[in-house]
Amino acid sequence: MKKQMLAVIASLAVGTMIFSCSKKDQQETPLNPIPREIMAQIEAYGLSTDNVQKVADGYLVEGDILLTAGQLKEKVNTTALRVGKVEQYRSSNLVTGLPRVITVKIVGLSPAFIAGLDTALRRYNSLGLRISFMRIASGTANITIDGYNQAPVNGQVSFASAGFPTGGNPYSSIKLNTNAAAFGFNPNVLHVGSIILHEMGHCIGMHHTDYMDRSFSCGGSPVRENITPIWIPGTPMGPDPDSWMLACSNGGNRPFNSNDIIALKNLYGR
Protein backbone atom coordinates (compact mmCIF):
# COMPACT_ATOMS: atom_id res chain seq x y z
CA MET A 1 0.00 0.00 0.00
CA LYS A 2 1.32 3.44 -0.85
CA LYS A 3 0.44 7.07 -0.33
CA GLN A 4 0.82 10.19 -2.41
CA MET A 5 0.46 13.89 -1.63
CA LEU A 6 -1.20 15.70 -4.53
CA ALA A 7 -1.15 19.49 -4.63
CA VAL A 8 -4.72 19.91 -5.85
CA ILE A 9 -7.43 17.28 -6.28
CA ALA A 10 -10.55 19.37 -6.73
CA SER A 11 -12.64 16.42 -7.81
CA LEU A 12 -12.06 14.57 -4.54
CA ALA A 13 -11.54 17.04 -1.73
CA VAL A 14 -9.85 20.40 -1.43
CA GLY A 15 -6.73 20.29 0.70
CA THR A 16 -6.92 16.53 1.28
CA MET A 17 -3.86 14.29 1.50
CA ILE A 18 -4.42 11.15 -0.52
CA PHE A 19 -3.06 7.94 0.95
CA SER A 20 -3.08 5.19 -1.60
CA CYS A 21 -2.75 1.47 -1.52
CA SER A 22 -1.43 1.52 -5.04
CA LYS A 23 -1.06 5.17 -5.68
CA LYS A 24 -1.11 7.21 -8.81
CA ASP A 25 1.45 5.86 -11.17
CA GLN A 26 4.42 8.18 -11.62
CA GLN A 27 7.26 5.70 -11.67
CA GLU A 28 10.14 5.71 -14.05
CA THR A 29 10.26 3.33 -17.01
CA PRO A 30 11.92 0.10 -15.80
CA LEU A 31 15.31 -0.80 -17.19
CA ASN A 32 14.20 -4.42 -17.59
CA PRO A 33 10.70 -4.57 -19.13
CA ILE A 34 8.32 -7.22 -17.80
CA PRO A 35 8.03 -10.18 -20.22
CA ARG A 36 4.97 -10.06 -22.46
CA GLU A 37 3.64 -13.41 -21.24
CA ILE A 38 3.79 -12.20 -17.62
CA MET A 39 1.88 -9.06 -18.53
CA ALA A 40 -0.76 -11.17 -20.29
CA GLN A 41 -1.25 -13.35 -17.22
CA ILE A 42 -1.50 -10.31 -14.95
CA GLU A 43 -4.14 -8.92 -17.28
CA ALA A 44 -5.95 -12.27 -17.12
CA TYR A 45 -6.25 -11.74 -13.37
CA GLY A 46 -8.13 -8.55 -14.16
CA LEU A 47 -5.32 -6.45 -12.70
CA SER A 48 -3.74 -3.31 -14.03
CA THR A 49 -0.56 -3.80 -16.03
CA ASP A 50 0.62 -0.26 -15.38
CA ASN A 51 3.91 0.02 -13.50
CA VAL A 52 4.30 -3.68 -12.70
CA GLN A 53 7.39 -4.21 -10.53
CA LYS A 54 9.59 -7.30 -10.46
CA VAL A 55 10.35 -8.16 -6.83
CA ALA A 56 12.11 -11.06 -5.14
CA ASP A 57 8.94 -13.14 -4.64
CA GLY A 58 7.23 -12.40 -7.94
CA TYR A 59 5.56 -9.31 -9.38
CA LEU A 60 4.03 -6.41 -7.47
CA VAL A 61 0.95 -4.99 -9.17
CA GLU A 62 -1.42 -2.16 -8.31
CA GLY A 63 1.06 -1.07 -5.67
CA ASP A 64 0.30 -3.64 -2.98
CA ILE A 65 -0.68 -6.97 -4.59
CA LEU A 66 2.05 -9.60 -4.91
CA LEU A 67 1.61 -12.29 -7.57
CA THR A 68 4.04 -15.16 -7.18
CA ALA A 69 5.52 -17.13 -10.07
CA GLY A 70 3.33 -20.07 -9.09
CA GLN A 71 0.14 -18.01 -9.17
CA LEU A 72 1.01 -16.65 -12.60
CA LYS A 73 1.05 -20.23 -13.91
CA GLU A 74 -2.44 -21.03 -12.59
CA LYS A 75 -5.58 -20.95 -14.69
CA VAL A 76 -7.48 -17.78 -13.88
CA ASN A 77 -11.26 -17.55 -13.47
CA THR A 78 -11.88 -14.10 -12.05
CA THR A 79 -15.29 -13.11 -10.74
CA ALA A 80 -16.71 -9.74 -9.88
CA LEU A 81 -19.61 -9.46 -7.45
CA ARG A 82 -21.52 -6.35 -8.40
CA VAL A 83 -22.68 -4.41 -5.35
CA GLY A 84 -24.61 -1.26 -6.23
CA LYS A 85 -22.73 0.55 -9.01
CA VAL A 86 -19.33 -0.55 -7.70
CA GLU A 87 -18.18 -4.14 -8.00
CA GLN A 88 -16.68 -6.14 -5.17
CA TYR A 89 -14.00 -8.08 -6.96
CA ARG A 90 -12.57 -11.40 -5.81
CA SER A 91 -9.67 -13.44 -7.12
CA SER A 92 -9.98 -16.87 -8.74
CA ASN A 93 -8.80 -18.44 -5.45
CA LEU A 94 -10.56 -18.27 -2.12
CA VAL A 95 -9.90 -19.77 1.30
CA THR A 96 -11.43 -23.26 1.57
CA GLY A 97 -11.96 -25.87 4.29
CA LEU A 98 -14.63 -23.81 6.03
CA PRO A 99 -15.51 -23.18 8.77
CA ARG A 100 -11.98 -22.25 9.64
CA VAL A 101 -9.99 -20.22 12.14
CA ILE A 102 -7.11 -18.33 10.53
CA THR A 103 -4.24 -17.56 12.89
CA VAL A 104 -2.34 -14.29 12.56
CA LYS A 105 0.99 -13.39 14.15
CA ILE A 106 2.69 -9.99 14.22
CA VAL A 107 6.47 -9.93 14.57
CA GLY A 108 8.83 -7.15 15.59
CA LEU A 109 6.39 -4.25 15.40
CA SER A 110 5.35 -1.64 17.97
CA PRO A 111 2.25 -1.77 20.21
CA ALA A 112 0.39 0.58 17.82
CA PHE A 113 0.68 -2.02 15.05
CA ILE A 114 -0.44 -4.79 17.41
CA ALA A 115 -3.46 -2.69 18.45
CA GLY A 116 -4.18 -2.02 14.79
CA LEU A 117 -4.15 -5.75 14.06
CA ASP A 118 -6.52 -6.41 16.95
CA THR A 119 -8.85 -3.74 15.52
CA ALA A 120 -8.84 -5.47 12.12
CA LEU A 121 -9.46 -8.90 13.67
CA ARG A 122 -12.43 -7.60 15.69
CA ARG A 123 -13.98 -6.13 12.56
CA TYR A 124 -13.77 -9.39 10.63
CA ASN A 125 -14.89 -11.55 13.54
CA SER A 126 -17.92 -9.33 14.23
CA LEU A 127 -19.43 -10.40 10.88
CA GLY A 128 -20.00 -14.03 11.91
CA LEU A 129 -18.38 -15.43 8.77
CA ARG A 130 -17.30 -19.03 8.24
CA ILE A 131 -13.75 -17.77 8.53
CA SER A 132 -12.61 -16.14 11.74
CA PHE A 133 -9.25 -14.78 12.82
CA MET A 134 -7.19 -15.24 15.98
CA ARG A 135 -3.95 -13.50 16.91
CA ILE A 136 -1.26 -15.77 18.30
CA ALA A 137 1.99 -14.72 19.97
CA SER A 138 4.16 -17.69 19.01
CA GLY A 139 4.29 -20.72 16.77
CA THR A 140 3.45 -20.94 13.09
CA ALA A 141 0.61 -18.70 11.93
CA ASN A 142 -1.46 -18.82 8.75
CA ILE A 143 -0.63 -15.12 8.20
CA THR A 144 2.51 -13.46 9.54
CA ILE A 145 2.76 -9.67 9.68
CA ASP A 146 6.16 -8.05 9.88
CA GLY A 147 7.86 -4.85 8.84
CA TYR A 148 10.20 -3.42 6.27
CA ASN A 149 11.74 0.04 6.14
CA GLN A 150 11.44 1.84 2.83
CA ALA A 151 11.99 5.56 2.40
CA PRO A 152 9.95 7.50 -0.19
CA VAL A 153 10.86 6.81 -3.81
CA ASN A 154 10.05 9.53 -6.37
CA GLY A 155 7.68 11.12 -3.86
CA GLN A 156 5.84 7.87 -3.22
CA VAL A 157 5.63 6.17 0.16
CA SER A 158 4.81 2.48 0.47
CA PHE A 159 2.41 1.40 3.22
CA ALA A 160 2.01 -2.35 2.85
CA SER A 161 1.70 -5.35 0.57
CA ALA A 162 0.07 -8.79 0.51
CA GLY A 163 -1.07 -11.42 -1.99
CA PHE A 164 -3.91 -13.78 -2.89
CA PRO A 165 -4.81 -17.26 -1.54
CA THR A 166 -3.15 -20.37 -2.95
CA GLY A 167 -4.16 -23.99 -2.46
CA GLY A 168 -7.21 -22.99 -0.43
CA ASN A 169 -5.05 -21.19 2.13
CA PRO A 170 -4.85 -17.45 2.79
CA TYR A 171 -1.79 -15.62 1.56
CA SER A 172 0.76 -16.08 4.33
CA SER A 173 2.42 -12.68 4.61
CA ILE A 174 1.56 -9.02 5.12
CA LYS A 175 4.37 -6.47 5.02
CA LEU A 176 4.00 -3.08 6.75
CA ASN A 177 6.35 -0.16 6.17
CA THR A 178 7.94 1.01 9.42
CA ASN A 179 9.55 4.08 7.85
CA ALA A 180 8.28 7.22 9.58
CA ALA A 181 7.19 8.61 6.21
CA ALA A 182 4.46 5.96 6.11
CA PHE A 183 2.75 5.80 9.51
CA GLY A 184 4.72 8.46 11.38
CA PHE A 185 6.54 8.14 14.67
CA ASN A 186 3.29 7.64 16.60
CA PRO A 187 1.05 5.55 14.31
CA ASN A 188 -2.69 6.11 14.47
CA VAL A 189 -4.20 2.78 15.55
CA LEU A 190 -7.37 3.15 13.45
CA HIS A 191 -5.31 4.01 10.37
CA VAL A 192 -3.01 1.03 10.92
CA GLY A 193 -6.03 -1.17 11.55
CA SER A 194 -7.67 -0.06 8.32
CA ILE A 195 -4.51 -0.78 6.32
CA ILE A 196 -4.25 -4.26 7.87
CA LEU A 197 -7.98 -4.83 7.24
CA HIS A 198 -7.38 -4.05 3.56
CA GLU A 199 -4.31 -6.29 3.22
CA MET A 200 -6.13 -9.14 4.97
CA GLY A 201 -8.83 -8.68 2.33
CA HIS A 202 -6.24 -9.49 -0.33
CA CYS A 203 -5.07 -12.50 1.71
CA ILE A 204 -8.57 -14.03 1.57
CA GLY A 205 -9.11 -13.25 -2.11
CA MET A 206 -10.41 -9.70 -2.50
CA HIS A 207 -9.18 -7.33 -5.20
CA HIS A 208 -9.59 -3.56 -5.18
CA THR A 209 -13.24 -2.49 -5.23
CA ASP A 210 -12.58 0.23 -7.80
CA TYR A 211 -10.78 -2.07 -10.25
CA MET A 212 -13.16 -0.75 -12.94
CA ASP A 213 -11.72 2.75 -12.54
CA ARG A 214 -8.79 3.22 -10.19
CA SER A 215 -9.05 6.98 -10.58
CA PHE A 216 -12.19 6.68 -8.43
CA SER A 217 -10.04 6.63 -5.28
CA CYS A 218 -6.52 7.35 -6.56
CA GLY A 219 -6.96 10.08 -9.15
CA GLY A 220 -5.04 9.93 -12.39
CA SER A 221 -6.16 8.23 -15.60
CA PRO A 222 -9.20 5.92 -15.54
CA VAL A 223 -8.40 2.22 -15.89
CA ARG A 224 -11.16 -0.29 -16.67
CA GLU A 225 -10.42 -4.00 -16.35
CA ASN A 226 -12.12 -6.60 -18.54
CA ILE A 227 -14.23 -8.37 -15.89
CA THR A 228 -17.86 -9.53 -16.21
CA PRO A 229 -19.68 -8.70 -12.97
CA ILE A 230 -22.33 -10.86 -11.30
CA TRP A 231 -25.14 -8.95 -9.63
CA ILE A 232 -25.92 -9.70 -5.97
CA PRO A 233 -29.72 -9.45 -5.64
CA GLY A 234 -31.10 -7.02 -3.10
CA THR A 235 -28.02 -4.83 -2.85
CA PRO A 236 -28.24 -1.02 -2.95
CA MET A 237 -27.97 0.93 -6.19
CA GLY A 238 -26.03 3.97 -4.96
CA PRO A 239 -22.32 4.72 -5.38
CA ASP A 240 -19.83 3.16 -2.98
CA PRO A 241 -17.14 5.67 -1.98
CA ASP A 242 -16.00 4.14 1.31
CA SER A 243 -15.24 0.47 0.65
CA TRP A 244 -12.42 -1.10 2.66
CA MET A 245 -10.96 -2.47 -0.58
CA LEU A 246 -10.66 0.82 -2.49
CA ALA A 247 -7.21 1.00 -4.09
CA CYS A 248 -6.42 4.26 -2.28
CA SER A 249 -7.27 4.75 1.37
CA ASN A 250 -8.44 7.97 3.01
CA GLY A 251 -5.39 8.14 5.27
CA GLY A 252 -7.46 7.38 8.38
CA ASN A 253 -10.18 5.07 9.62
CA ARG A 254 -11.98 2.96 7.00
CA PRO A 255 -14.13 0.11 8.39
CA PHE A 256 -16.40 -2.11 6.32
CA ASN A 257 -19.37 -0.40 4.75
CA SER A 258 -22.71 -2.13 4.14
CA ASN A 259 -21.77 -3.30 0.64
CA ASP A 260 -18.47 -4.74 1.88
CA ILE A 261 -20.38 -6.81 4.42
CA ILE A 262 -22.78 -8.09 1.75
CA ALA A 263 -19.86 -9.16 -0.44
CA LEU A 264 -17.98 -10.89 2.39
CA LYS A 265 -21.11 -12.74 3.52
CA ASN A 266 -21.75 -13.79 -0.07
CA LEU A 267 -18.30 -15.40 -0.23
CA TYR A 268 -17.78 -16.54 3.36
CA GLY A 269 -21.17 -16.30 5.06
CA ARG A 270 -22.88 -19.14 6.87
Secondary structure, 3 states (H helix, E strand, C coil): CEEECCCCCCCCCCCCCEEECCCCCCCCCCCCCCCHHHHHHHHHCCCCCCCCEEECCEEEECCCEEEEHHHHCCCCCCEEEEECCEEEEECCCCCCCCCEEEEEEECCCCHHHHHHHHHHHHHHHCCCCCEEEEECCCCCCCEEEEEECCCCECCEEECEEEECCECCECCCEEEEECCHHHHCCCCCHHHHHHHHHHHHHHHCCECCCCCCCCHHHHCCCCCCCCCCEEECCCCCCCCCCCCCCCCEECCCCCCCCHHHHHHHHHHHCC
